[in-house]
């Protein structure tokens, strides 16, 4: 997948994690910090190009656990840790859709090419159309979730308002 696809899905998964866990685990979240955090963790799995791309450690559910632990160690807050883990999970999910697959259940399974059920394994990572559709769908869903979160009161109005203002200004 393209890095932009990973970023849009990372932000989407991060927003979902924020909505799910923000009532239970409080953290003062700044919009810029949130965007930088989700972008970093959504592309962090691709830092493995130094060793071996899509390695067992960076493209499995084990990497989601690593993301959670690193997120907690950096921020000392469970909400930030869940957002980090969700962003890493978005990367693993996106790469499981490609024909290459991922070693999803490493170290419990040595299978290196697992795909997301039903729809996984049917697209190439460099398919421009598929990447653009996922990016646009991710951005659309982010807007829907923000709108719904503001409506329900799950998101601070000021926080969501800043996002909408930023999007409208662009």
HELIX and SHEET records of a PDB file:
HELIX    1   1 UNK A    3  UNK A   21  1                                  19    
HELIX    2   2 UNK A   31  UNK A   43  1                                  13    
HELIX    3   3 UNK A   44  UNK A   50  5                                   7    
HELIX    4   4 UNK A   61  UNK A   75  1                                  15    
HELIX    5   5 UNK A   78  UNK A   96  1                                  19    
HELIX    6   6 UNK A  128  UNK A  152  1                                  25    
HELIX    7   7 UNK A  157  UNK A  169  1                                  13    
END                                                                             
